[in-house]
Amino acid sequence: MPLQRITIEEKHLDRISADLKNAVFAAELPLQHVFSNHLVLQGAGYIETAVKHVLSEYARIHGDPRIRWFVERSVGHNNSLNCSKIQTVVDQFDTDWWSKVKEATSEEEREAVDSLKTLRDQIAHGKNNGTNFTTVADYCKKAKSFIRAFSRVVLGG
């Protein structure tokens, strides 16, 4: 079930990206930034939710319902995730996972995850980052690839 939720969230992110892309280039520059900011928030939220679901699924497979509940609650409190924070979380499960995640992902994918977190924080603090929509959409695409690799490392397959 958690992996199905990741797929649903990924499709939701794709729909939002496509809908915004259709509107962004016809919009005035200030509105384009609003669209970019919205996609940043969606992408960063996708990463947070996906990491939680992958680890929840791991707990479901390898533990009992109480462990899964604990993982969902404790991991769910980790927000605004970048690679450093993800590493801190996964090191609590298995200290070998992060090196495997690094092997399974490209530097660009990891940088995209970090960039979405940085941009999310700038938006949350009212700062104008000026990142264009195409760049943000690319970060989201690379973040989805990162999550798929992360899932394979943690869950196998």
N, C-alpha and C positions, 0 to 999 in steps of 0.2 A: 504493500500500500504506500509506504513513504516514497518509493521510487516512482510509482505512478504519479504521485503528487509533484515530484520534481519535473516529470515530463509535462504535466499540466501547467506548471508554473513556467517552464521553458516555452511552451506554446503561447502562453499569455504574454510573455516578454516579446516573443516574435510578433504577435498581433499588434501590440502597442508600438513596437518599433516600426512596423510597416505602416500603421495608421498615421503615426507622427511623420514618417518619411514622406508620405503623400501630401502632407500639409506644410511641412517645414519650408520647402523651397519657394512656395508661393507666399509665405508670410514675411512680414517686415522683420528686420534684424532683431529687435527686442523680443518679439514673439518666438523667433527661432531659438533664442537662448532659453526661453521658458520651456520649449519642447525638449531641448537638450537636457535641461535640468531635470525634467520629469523622467526622461529615459535613464539618467544617472541614478535617480532614486529607485526606479524599478530594477535596474541592474544590480545595484548594491543590495537591495532587498532580496533579490533572487539568490545571490550568493549566500546570504545569511540563512535563508530558509532551506536551501539545498544542502548546506553543510549540516544543519540540524537534522534534516530528513535522512541523510546518508548515515550519520552516526546513530540515529534512532533505529534505523533498519539493522545496523550492526548489532545494537543492543538487543533487538528483537530476536535475531538469529542466534546470538550467543548468550543470551541471558533470559531472565524471566520478566513478566510484565512490570514488576517494580523497578527493575534496572532500566528498562526502556523508559518508564515514566521519569525516573531520575535524570536520565540522559537528556530527554526532551526538555525538561525544566532547567537543568544546569546549562546545557549548551544553548538553549533558547535565550539565556540572559546575555550571551555574547553577541553584541551587535557592532555594526560598523567594522566588519571583518576585512582585514587585509591578510596577506600571506603570513606575516609574523604572528598575528593573532590566531590564524588557523593552525599554524604550527604549534603554538602553545596549547591549543585545545587537543589536537591529535596526539601530542606527546604524552598527554594524560592517559591515552589508550595504549599506544604502542610507539616507542621512540624510533622505530625503524620506518614508520609510515611516511614521515616528511621527506626523507631522502628518496623514497620510492616515488612520492608525488613529484618531486623535483626532476627525477629521471623521466617520468611519464608526461611531463608538461614542458612547454617551451618557456624560455625567459619572457617572451612577449605575452604569453598567456598569464604568467604570474604578474607581470607588470600591469596588465589590464585589470586584474583583480585589485592590485594596489591603487591604480589610478581611479577606479570607481569609488573606492573607499575615500581617497583623498578629496575627490570632487564632491562626494556626498557630505563630507565634513565641512567643506567650504560653503556648500549650499545651506547646510544646517546653521552656519554661523553668519549667513547673510552676505557672503562674499561673492562677487561676480568673478567667475573663473574664465569666461570667454571661450570655453571649449566648444568647438562646433559639433553639430549633430552627427556628421559622418564619422568623426573620431569617436564619439560616445557609442555609436552603433557598432563600430569595430571593437571597442572595449567589451561590449556586451557579447558579441559573437565569440571573442576569445575567452571570456569568462565562462560561457557555456561549455566550451571545449575543456577548460580547466576543471570544471565540475564533473564532467563525464570521466575524465582521467582520475580525478580524486575518488570518485565512486568506484571505479575499477580497482584502485589500490586498496581501498578500505573493505570493499565487499567481494573482491575477487572477480574474475571474468573479464 
